[in-house]
């Protein structure tokens, strides 16, 4: 390990935490402000790519043993099921359903199907982006 690798790896550990925190904020703020699942997913993918640059692929695969193709498929399925859920509720495809529920410790909380859709898009974007980037990097 070179000295510059140590600096990059140390900086990456701090930066990934900051980037992931911002990504989660963007994901949840997307209902009322610019952002949402797509941008949050791209920001998360950039944080993961920083880890791949700072460390080697084998180390990251040990730490994050995820098949990104499966993550992308699960995300696409979540987004699709959100639309189908609206049809089951006798509403047009992808119509948002919003309900208030009484949650322990949080009290009366509003939950909408748009959040589930955004989470699906978030996972689909992470899975697709990481699959593409990893397959390109394997060709080199």
Secondary structure, DSSP 8 states (H G I E B T S, - for coil): --HHHHHHHHHHHHHHHHHHHHHHHHHHHTTTSS--HHHHHHHHHHHHHHHHHHS-HHHHHHHS---HHHHHHHHHHHHHHHHHHHHHTTS-TT---EEEEEETTTEEEEEEHHHHHHHHHHHHHHHHHHHHHHHHHHH-
